[in-house]
């Protein structure tokens, strides 16, 4: 389902020019939150600020950002507890006069700000409290529906402010999920190249190179990713931003989203709330790399080292459910051709799941 179904994204004026939108300021480090006033001064976006946060993050991180801004800007603090067409409309009403939206929180808060700011024709600043997926710096937004998540294209943040102390303090499962999302770039690129060869799809060599390099860094440094480590948080967050930039260069999510993501979304639809986005994509990456004839064992070993799940049992799902997700992956974004669109049957899906357990 696309934006026409949700009627969320406003239509922009058609322009034959190709726009490449990238974050102007990226600050990653200890106590990076303290730099937000300077970022706003540097960007000179205006005096009216809508600060958007979630129920859990607003009490600590959101309120800390508010205290930094309340005497310097015309500040409105709004708490959003979900991402739905209705909640996005509510944010747009509250922020109708805002010059900039600052999103402090996880993926839902950032995606809400991404869509609302796009519709309001204003910029937004991404302030992630966890590094669980590459949405912190990309133009893609995920909106949950009764049938699972739908991915929409909005615009990337004008700035990213990532406090490694806060991100390192989040559950390690979230950081591991972010790593898995980045490592999945490997197979996303292979699928893009496959679509280029078989379907003539246009490909960006620059985006491919950046996306592949980002994945390689995390695979090489998998042993350095540890719980409660600011160095690990810095490494992963930098990779997530780099992946978002690759998507901006490409003008699509192709450098970071292939068959493994289609499988991930199918799995999330079959088992909503049971698996994190990056976790599902990580499992899909192992299978996709196997289908591409690459080093799937190496990918699996890196995910294990990081602490990400590599089998259905690791996330409490049945093998049969994961096999069904493999078969149904082709139903997700059918216009995006991947190796998962080349005839996976129920029987072959069952065999593919078994390889996840092979030593």
C-alpha positions as CSV (number, residue, x, y, z in Angstrom):
1,X,0.0,0.0,0.0
2,X,1.3,3.4,-0.9
3,X,0.7,7.0,0.2
4,X,-2.5,7.1,-1.9
5,X,-4.1,4.7,0.5
6,X,-3.1,6.5,3.6
7,X,-3.5,10.0,2.2
8,X,-0.7,11.0,4.4
9,X,1.9,12.5,2.1
10,X,1.0,15.6,0.2
11,X,1.7,15.7,-3.5
12,X,4.6,17.9,-4.3
13,X,4.9,19.9,-7.5
14,X,6.3,17.8,-10.4
15,X,9.9,18.8,-11.2
16,X,12.1,17.1,-13.8
17,X,15.2,18.0,-11.8
18,X,16.8,15.4,-9.6
19,X,17.0,16.4,-5.9
20,X,19.6,15.0,-3.6
21,X,18.8,15.8,0.0
22,X,21.4,15.2,2.7
23,X,21.8,16.1,6.4
24,X,23.7,19.3,6.7
25,X,24.8,18.8,10.3
26,X,25.7,15.4,11.9
27,X,26.8,15.4,15.5
28,X,27.6,12.0,17.1
29,X,29.2,11.8,20.5
30,X,29.1,12.0,24.3
31,X,26.6,14.7,25.5
32,X,25.8,15.6,21.9
33,X,22.3,16.8,23.1
34,X,24.0,19.9,24.4
35,X,24.9,20.8,20.9
36,X,21.2,21.1,19.7
37,X,20.9,24.9,20.3
38,X,24.1,25.5,18.3
39,X,22.8,23.2,15.5
40,X,19.6,25.3,15.3
41,X,21.7,28.5,15.2
42,X,23.8,27.1,12.5
43,X,20.9,26.0,10.4
44,X,19.0,29.3,10.9
45,X,15.6,27.6,10.2
46,X,13.6,30.0,12.4
47,X,12.5,30.6,16.0
48,X,9.4,28.3,16.2
49,X,10.3,24.8,17.3
50,X,8.0,21.8,17.7
51,X,9.7,19.3,20.0
52,X,8.2,15.8,19.4
53,X,8.9,12.9,21.7
54,X,7.4,9.6,22.9
55,X,5.8,8.8,26.2
56,X,8.9,7.0,27.5
57,X,11.6,9.2,26.2
58,X,9.9,12.5,26.9
59,X,10.4,12.3,30.7
60,X,14.1,12.1,30.5
61,X,15.6,12.9,27.1
62,X,12.8,15.0,25.7
63,X,12.6,17.1,28.9
64,X,16.4,17.6,28.8
65,X,16.2,18.9,25.2
66,X,13.2,21.1,26.2
67,X,15.3,22.7,29.0
68,X,18.0,23.5,26.5
69,X,15.6,25.3,24.1
70,X,12.8,26.8,26.1
71,X,14.6,30.1,26.8
72,X,16.0,30.5,23.3
73,X,13.1,29.5,21.0
74,X,9.3,29.6,20.7
75,X,9.0,26.0,21.9
76,X,6.0,23.6,21.7
77,X,6.5,20.2,23.4
78,X,4.2,17.5,22.1
79,X,4.1,13.8,23.0
80,X,3.1,11.3,20.4
81,X,2.4,7.7,21.5
82,X,1.9,6.1,18.1
83,X,2.3,6.5,14.4
84,X,-1.0,6.4,12.5
85,X,-2.6,8.6,9.9
86,X,-4.6,10.2,12.7
87,X,-1.6,10.8,15.0
88,X,0.4,12.3,12.1
89,X,-2.5,14.7,11.4
90,X,-2.5,15.7,15.0
91,X,1.2,16.5,14.9
92,X,0.7,18.5,11.7
93,X,-2.0,20.6,13.4
94,X,0.2,21.3,16.5
95,X,3.1,22.1,14.2
96,X,1.3,24.1,11.6
97,X,3.3,27.2,12.4
98,X,6.6,25.5,13.3
99,X,9.8,26.4,11.4
100,X,11.4,23.1,12.4
101,X,10.4,19.8,14.1
102,X,12.9,18.1,16.5
103,X,12.1,14.4,16.9
104,X,13.5,12.9,20.1
105,X,13.0,9.1,20.4
106,X,12.8,5.9,18.5
107,X,11.7,5.0,15.0
108,X,8.0,5.8,15.4
109,X,8.7,9.3,16.7
110,X,11.3,10.0,14.0
111,X,9.1,8.6,11.2
112,X,6.1,10.7,12.4
113,X,8.3,13.8,12.3
114,X,9.6,12.8,8.9
115,X,6.1,12.6,7.4
116,X,4.6,15.6,9.2
117,X,7.6,17.9,8.3
118,X,7.4,16.8,4.7
119,X,3.7,17.7,4.6
120,X,4.2,21.0,6.4
121,X,7.1,21.9,4.1
122,X,9.5,22.4,7.0
123,X,12.7,20.6,8.1
124,X,13.2,18.2,10.9
125,X,16.1,17.2,13.1
126,X,16.6,13.6,14.1
127,X,17.6,12.9,17.7
128,X,17.6,9.1,18.1
129,X,17.6,7.6,21.5
130,X,18.5,4.1,20.1
131,X,20.4,2.9,17.0
132,X,18.0,0.1,16.0
133,X,17.6,0.9,12.3
134,X,18.8,3.2,9.5
135,X,15.6,5.3,9.5
136,X,17.3,7.8,11.8
137,X,18.9,9.4,8.7
138,X,16.9,8.1,5.7
139,X,14.0,9.5,3.8
140,X,11.9,6.4,4.3
141,X,9.1,6.2,6.9
142,X,7.3,3.1,8.1
143,X,3.6,3.3,9.0
144,X,2.0,0.3,10.7
145,X,-1.3,-1.0,9.4
146,X,-3.5,-4.0,10.1
147,X,-1.6,-5.9,7.5
148,X,1.9,-4.8,8.7
149,X,4.1,-1.9,8.0
150,X,4.0,0.2,4.8
151,X,7.1,2.1,3.7
152,X,6.6,5.7,2.5
153,X,9.1,8.1,1.0
154,X,9.3,11.5,2.7
155,X,12.5,13.4,3.2
156,X,15.7,12.9,5.3
157,X,16.5,15.0,8.4
158,X,18.3,18.3,7.9
159,X,20.5,17.3,10.9
160,X,21.2,14.3,13.1
161,X,22.2,14.7,16.7
162,X,23.0,11.3,18.3
163,X,24.2,11.2,21.9
164,X,26.3,8.1,22.3
165,X,25.8,8.0,26.1
166,X,22.0,7.7,25.6
167,X,22.3,5.2,22.8
168,X,24.8,3.1,24.7
169,X,22.4,3.0,27.6
170,X,19.5,1.5,25.5
171,X,19.0,-2.3,25.5
172,X,21.7,-4.0,23.5
173,X,19.1,-5.8,21.4
174,X,18.3,-2.4,19.8
175,X,21.9,-1.8,18.9
176,X,22.3,-5.3,17.5
177,X,19.2,-4.8,15.4
178,X,20.7,-1.6,13.9
179,X,23.8,-3.6,13.1
180,X,21.8,-6.3,11.3
181,X,19.9,-3.6,9.3
182,X,23.3,-2.2,8.1
183,X,24.8,-5.6,7.3
184,X,21.7,-6.3,5.2
185,X,23.1,-3.7,2.8
186,X,25.3,-6.5,1.4
187,X,22.4,-8.4,-0.1
188,X,20.4,-5.3,-0.9
189,X,23.2,-4.3,-3.3
190,X,23.3,-7.7,-4.8
191,X,19.6,-7.6,-5.5
192,X,19.9,-4.1,-7.0
193,X,22.7,-5.3,-9.3
194,X,20.6,-8.4,-10.2
195,X,17.6,-6.1,-11.2
196,X,20.0,-4.0,-13.2
197,X,21.2,-7.0,-15.2
198,X,17.9,-8.7,-15.7
199,X,15.4,-5.8,-15.7
200,X,17.6,-2.8,-16.8
201,X,17.0,-1.0,-13.6
202,X,19.1,2.2,-13.2
203,X,21.8,1.8,-10.7
204,X,24.0,4.3,-8.8
205,X,27.6,3.2,-8.5
206,X,28.3,5.8,-5.9
207,X,25.4,4.7,-3.7
208,X,26.5,1.1,-4.2
209,X,30.0,1.8,-3.1
210,X,29.0,3.7,0.0
211,X,26.4,1.2,1.0
212,X,28.8,-1.7,0.6
213,X,31.6,0.0,2.5
214,X,29.2,0.7,5.4
215,X,28.2,-3.0,5.7
216,X,31.9,-4.1,5.4
217,X,32.9,-1.9,8.3
218,X,30.4,-3.5,10.6
219,X,31.2,-7.0,9.5
220,X,34.9,-6.3,10.1
221,X,34.4,-4.7,13.4
222,X,31.6,-7.1,14.7
223,X,33.9,-8.1,17.6
224,X,34.0,-4.5,18.8
225,X,30.2,-4.2,19.2
226,X,29.5,-4.6,22.9
227,X,26.7,-3.7,25.3
228,X,26.8,-0.4,27.1
229,X,29.8,0.9,25.0
230,X,29.8,4.4,23.7
231,X,32.4,3.4,21.1
232,X,30.0,0.7,19.8
233,X,27.2,3.2,19.8
234,X,29.4,5.7,17.8
235,X,30.4,3.0,15.3
236,X,26.9,1.8,14.7
237,X,25.3,5.3,14.5
238,X,27.9,6.5,12.1
239,X,27.1,3.5,9.9
240,X,23.3,4.1,10.1
241,X,23.8,7.7,9.0
242,X,26.1,6.6,6.2
243,X,23.5,4.2,5.0
244,X,20.9,7.0,5.0
245,X,23.2,9.1,2.9
246,X,23.6,6.3,0.4
247,X,19.8,6.2,0.0
248,X,19.7,10.0,-0.5
249,X,22.4,9.7,-3.2
250,X,20.4,6.9,-5.0
251,X,17.1,8.8,-4.6
252,X,15.5,5.5,-3.2
253,X,16.0,2.9,-0.5
254,X,17.5,0.5,-3.0
255,X,21.1,0.6,-1.5
256,X,19.8,-0.6,1.8
257,X,16.6,-2.5,1.0
258,X,16.3,-5.7,-1.1
259,X,14.8,-9.1,-0.7
260,X,15.9,-9.4,2.9
261,X,13.7,-6.3,3.7
262,X,10.8,-7.7,1.8
263,X,11.1,-10.9,3.8
264,X,11.4,-8.8,7.0
265,X,8.3,-6.9,6.3
266,X,6.4,-10.1,5.5
267,X,7.6,-11.6,8.8
268,X,6.5,-8.5,10.7
269,X,3.1,-8.8,9.1
270,X,2.8,-12.5,10.1
271,X,4.1,-11.9,13.6
272,X,3.5,-8.3,14.5
273,X,5.5,-7.1,17.6
274,X,7.5,-10.4,17.8
275,X,10.7,-9.3,16.0
276,X,12.5,-6.0,15.5
277,X,12.9,-4.7,12.0
278,X,16.6,-5.1,11.9
279,X,16.5,-8.6,13.4
280,X,14.1,-9.8,10.7
281,X,16.2,-8.3,8.0
282,X,19.3,-9.9,9.5
283,X,17.8,-13.4,9.2
284,X,16.7,-12.5,5.7
285,X,20.2,-11.4,4.8
286,X,21.6,-14.9,5.7
287,X,19.1,-16.6,3.4
288,X,19.5,-14.0,0.6
289,X,23.3,-14.3,0.7
290,X,22.9,-18.1,0.4
291,X,20.7,-17.7,-2.6
292,X,23.2,-15.3,-4.2
293,X,26.0,-17.9,-3.6
294,X,27.9,-15.6,-1.3
295,X,29.5,-16.1,2.1
296,X,26.3,-16.6,4.1
297,X,28.2,-18.3,6.9
298,X,30.4,-15.2,7.3
299,X,27.3,-13.0,7.6
300,X,25.7,-15.3,10.1
301,X,28.9,-15.4,12.2
302,X,29.1,-11.6,12.3
303,X,25.5,-11.4,13.4
304,X,26.1,-13.9,16.1
305,X,29.2,-12.0,17.3
306,X,27.2,-8.8,17.5
307,X,24.4,-10.5,19.4
308,X,21.7,-10.4,16.7
309,X,19.4,-13.4,16.1
310,X,20.2,-15.8,13.3
311,X,17.4,-18.4,13.5
312,X,13.6,-18.4,14.1
313,X,14.2,-20.0,17.5
314,X,16.3,-17.0,18.6
315,X,13.3,-14.7,18.3
316,X,10.7,-17.3,19.5
317,X,9.2,-17.9,16.1
318,X,8.4,-21.2,14.4
319,X,10.3,-22.4,11.4
320,X,7.0,-22.8,9.6
321,X,6.2,-19.1,10.1
322,X,9.5,-18.0,8.8
323,X,9.2,-20.3,5.8
324,X,5.8,-18.7,5.0
325,X,7.4,-15.2,5.2
326,X,9.9,-16.4,2.6
327,X,7.2,-17.4,0.2
328,X,5.2,-14.3,0.8
329,X,8.1,-11.9,0.5
330,X,7.3,-11.4,-3.2
331,X,4.0,-9.8,-2.2
332,X,5.8,-6.9,-0.5
333,X,6.7,-4.1,-3.0
334,X,6.2,-6.3,-6.1
335,X,7.7,-3.6,-8.3
336,X,11.0,-4.1,-6.6
337,X,12.7,-7.1,-8.2
338,X,15.0,-9.2,-5.9
339,X,16.2,-12.8,-5.8
340,X,13.2,-13.5,-3.5
341,X,11.0,-12.9,-6.5
342,X,12.4,-15.8,-8.5
343,X,10.1,-18.6,-7.5
344,X,10.6,-19.6,-3.8
345,X,8.1,-22.5,-3.1
346,X,6.9,-23.8,0.2
347,X,9.2,-26.7,-0.1
348,X,12.3,-24.7,-1.0
349,X,11.4,-22.2,1.8
350,X,11.4,-25.0,4.4
351,X,14.9,-26.1,3.2
352,X,16.2,-22.5,3.3
353,X,15.1,-22.1,6.9
354,X,17.0,-25.3,7.8
355,X,20.3,-23.9,6.6
356,X,20.0,-21.3,9.3
357,X,20.7,-24.0,11.9
358,X,23.6,-25.6,10.0
359,X,27.0,-25.6,11.7
